[in-house]
Amino acid sequence: MNFLIDEDLPRSLGLILTSYGHGAIDVRDIGLRGARDAKIAEYAIQNHLCILTGDYVFSDIRNYPPQYFCGIVILTVPHEAGAQYIRHLLEEFLKQSNIVNDIIGALAIVEPGRIRIRRL
């Protein structure tokens, strides 16, 4: 699976993704820093990337229907959380390989100890 990391998440998530055998592209590295969410979504669809974000805007299935994406993964990150917390949350998700391998066309909301999946 290849992921597009949104700018609200640490760059270090790319290293974690690659250590689990996935591809990782950071929006900051491809000229999408500060881009509107719709532009990021368009890029992800065109390039067959799963969006990895902390931005709940992507959970609105009316604007971002999961069936058009290679997946949307939202990490539930409290405002006071640091990079270590976020890295741990991502690893919890990646350890669930059955979910990761079946994320195409789905929205996943990742919380500590819980992953909610939504399909249309």
C-alpha angles and dihedrals in degrees: 000000000000119000134203108212114213119224093247089073129070119268089231089076087078090066091051092049092050091047087060091050098260131125120245132198121179118214088223090063097052102049097266098111106134092008120148116262091246090058091051090049091050091051091049093051094046093048098039095243130152111232115234111193147140090219113111090201086086090059091071099102091192090066098028108030105195094220089073094055137071082235140303118230119189118192111208102228123178113223092247094050118117132214093270091058091049093048090051091050091051091049090052088056096045092051087063092075093168089061095041091051091051099044096105108116093010141102116225123193110196120204129164106289094356139077119189117200125200125189131174 
